[in-house]
Amino acid sequence: MPSLAKIALATALAAASLGAQAANVLVVLSDADHLDLKDGKVYPTGFFLNELMQPTKLLLDAGHSVTFATPNGLAPTMDVTSDNAQYFGGDAANLAEHKALLEKLRLTQADASPVISLARVEQIGYPHFDALYVPGGHAPMQDLLRSPQLGKLLRAFHAEGKTTALVCHGPIALLSALPDAAGYVQRLERDNTAKAGQEWIYSGYRMTVISNQEEEQAKQALNGGAMKFYPQTGLQQAGGSYSSNTSPWTPHMVVDRELITGQNPASAQQVGEELLRRLK
């Protein structure tokens, strides 16, 4: 007969195995390959490479399942300015490793991308997914912030207290959970001021997003154009309690209830690690 010690060990291993069960994580990206600026100008953009791939690699390496979605199921576009080792700690090999994973996943390949639409996500059922992640790049400013289907998904996750993580410009997507997201965004774009108040499910939450200061420092990248409004302003006026780093472009993460937000590209790894910790 097996010893009590062996039985205890087998029980512990079985419990550990159950505890390590893989989670299903939904990663939502923008369909957009550009951002409309003021005065009819347009800025080519998409997702930021490190903001998508650092958390994604962490999740996949840990054995979790990742499903990628965009509002309309289109293959997302990478912001070419993010293809730079500076966003990977200056490590060219680290950059190459994450680019290779992106290519393996075929996310940006229009004829082979595994990306599904948010309508398909709803058909699968929100209970199938254990957590949500939204990376940045300017693209979420074009469509995610006013997507009715994303708003519905966020409200469902909020009701269940499911982990919702977003980085850099990604947190602007939280505005989609407003009862009239399109109207709120329209007022912001017109007057750079709007109020939403207690109608927003995230009102009063501590959160971060790329700061107005960082946007001002980076605006030369817009080639003379100007954004219609800054994400920090949008989240604050909707009712978010904004938190910023003390030095621009340094990592900064804020956790409040189910919400995990990161301020800038340098925060993506930290957000990914916190997301991973929540799934254990």
Buried (B, 14 or more C-beta within 10 A) or exposed (E): EEEEEEEEEEEEEEEEEEEEEEBBBBBBBBBBBBBBBEEEEBBBBBBBBBBBBBBBBBBBEEEBBBBBBBBEBBBBBBBEBBBBBEBBEEEEEBBEEBBEBBEEBBBBEEEEBEBBBBEEBEEBEBEEBBBBBBBBBBBBBBBBBBBEBBBBBBBBBBEEEBBBBBBBBBBBBBBBBBEEBBEBBBBBBEEEEBEBEEBBBBBEBBBBBBBBBBBEEBBEEBEEBEBBBBBBBBBBBBBBBBBBBEEBBEBBBBBBEBBBBBBBBBBBBBBBBBBBEBBE
